[in-house]
Amino acid sequence: MESPYEQINGIRFIRDINKLVDRGHQIIVIDEINNRKTHDSIMECAKDLNIDRGTIKRYLLSGKKFKGCTFVFA
């Protein structure tokens, strides 16, 4: 039986719907002056920054900055 997950650029997605799997990823937020803060999950990061998880996922995958911050996987 085929795995329900697939890896795209080292990121795990649910197969066929391309939904990012949130578990097991640490998120590093880098601000404009290169300060870094590590979060244990997208949910934790979203709560800390008071933005929704979808926004974080979108900017994680695109590599673009959001309000001067860059989001990367640890």
C-alpha positions as CSV (number, residue, x, y, z in Angstrom):
1,M,0.0,0.0,0.0
2,E,1.3,3.5,-0.9
3,S,2.2,5.9,1.9
4,P,-0.3,8.7,2.5
5,Y,2.6,11.2,2.5
6,E,5.0,12.5,-0.1
7,Q,8.2,14.6,0.2
8,I,8.5,17.7,-1.9
9,N,11.7,19.6,-1.5
10,G,12.2,17.9,1.9
11,I,8.8,18.9,3.2
12,R,6.2,16.3,4.0
13,F,2.7,16.7,2.4
14,I,-0.4,14.6,2.5
15,R,-0.5,12.8,-0.9
16,D,-2.9,14.0,-3.6
17,I,-4.1,17.1,-1.7
18,N,-0.7,18.7,-1.1
19,K,-1.6,19.7,2.4
20,L,1.5,20.4,4.5
21,V,1.9,18.0,7.5
22,D,2.5,20.1,10.5
23,R,4.0,17.6,12.9
24,G,7.7,17.4,13.6
25,H,8.8,20.6,12.0
26,Q,10.4,23.4,14.0
27,I,9.9,26.8,12.5
28,I,12.5,29.6,12.7
29,V,11.3,33.2,12.3
30,I,14.1,35.6,11.2
31,D,13.3,39.3,11.4
32,E,14.7,42.2,9.5
33,I,17.7,42.6,11.8
34,N,18.5,38.9,11.8
35,N,17.0,38.0,15.2
36,R,15.9,34.4,15.2
37,K,13.1,32.7,17.2
38,T,12.4,29.0,17.0
39,H,9.0,27.5,17.4
40,D,8.2,23.8,17.9
41,S,5.2,23.9,15.5
42,I,3.4,26.1,13.0
43,M,0.5,26.4,15.6
44,E,2.9,27.7,18.2
45,C,4.4,30.2,15.8
46,A,0.9,31.4,14.7
47,K,-0.1,32.0,18.3
48,D,3.1,33.8,19.1
49,L,2.8,36.1,16.1
50,N,-1.0,36.4,16.2
51,I,-1.4,35.3,12.5
52,D,-3.1,32.3,11.0
53,R,-1.3,29.0,10.2
54,G,-2.2,29.3,6.5
55,T,-0.2,32.5,6.2
56,I,2.8,30.9,7.8
57,K,2.6,27.8,5.6
58,R,2.2,30.0,2.5
59,Y,5.4,32.0,3.3
60,L,7.3,28.9,4.4
61,L,6.7,27.3,1.1
62,S,7.2,30.5,-1.0
63,G,10.3,31.7,0.8
64,K,9.0,35.3,0.6
65,K,9.0,37.7,3.5
66,F,5.9,38.5,5.6
67,K,6.0,41.8,7.3
68,G,9.8,41.8,7.3
69,C,10.0,38.2,8.6
70,T,11.3,35.1,6.9
71,F,10.0,31.7,7.9
72,V,12.2,28.6,7.5
73,F,12.1,25.0,8.6
74,A,14.8,24.1,11.2
